[in-house]
Amino acid sequence: MNDDVLDFVAISKDGPANPYDQIRQQILGAIGSGRLVPGTRLTSVRALAGRLGVAVNTVARAYRELEQAGAVETRGRHGTVVLATGSEGDRRLASAAQELATEAKSWGVGEDRAVEFLRAAFRVQ
């Protein structure tokens, strides 16, 4: 997986918003546009802070505010992931997809193989 999924986030030193707010706004925009889909694991706080040249606390605040808004969820050592922000169907599908991914990994089935099974299931419906 790409460890720098937020490679599009940039800080403008001359921007009207604080750096944490710029990060927050850019991530929300990416979620709203579909660039970041539910289940996407965000770049770690430390990695993003290092790349942007800001304090770790700056990125942590942006992530905290995104979590308070219900856009992301922090899962401890599993990182911060985008939540389903669309319809009830989107939320349920994101949850089912997460369960499938967890089970597939525990069975030793890789992502590509799991997707093959999902595509096959759509064809028989």
Secondary structure, DSSP 4 states (H G I P E B T S, - for coil): --TTTTTT----TTSSS-HHHHHHHHHHHHHHHTSS-TTPBPPPHHHHHHHHT--HHHHHHHHHHHHHTTSEEE-GGG-EEEPP-S-HHHHHHHHHHHHHHHHHHHTT--HHHHHHHHHHHHHT-
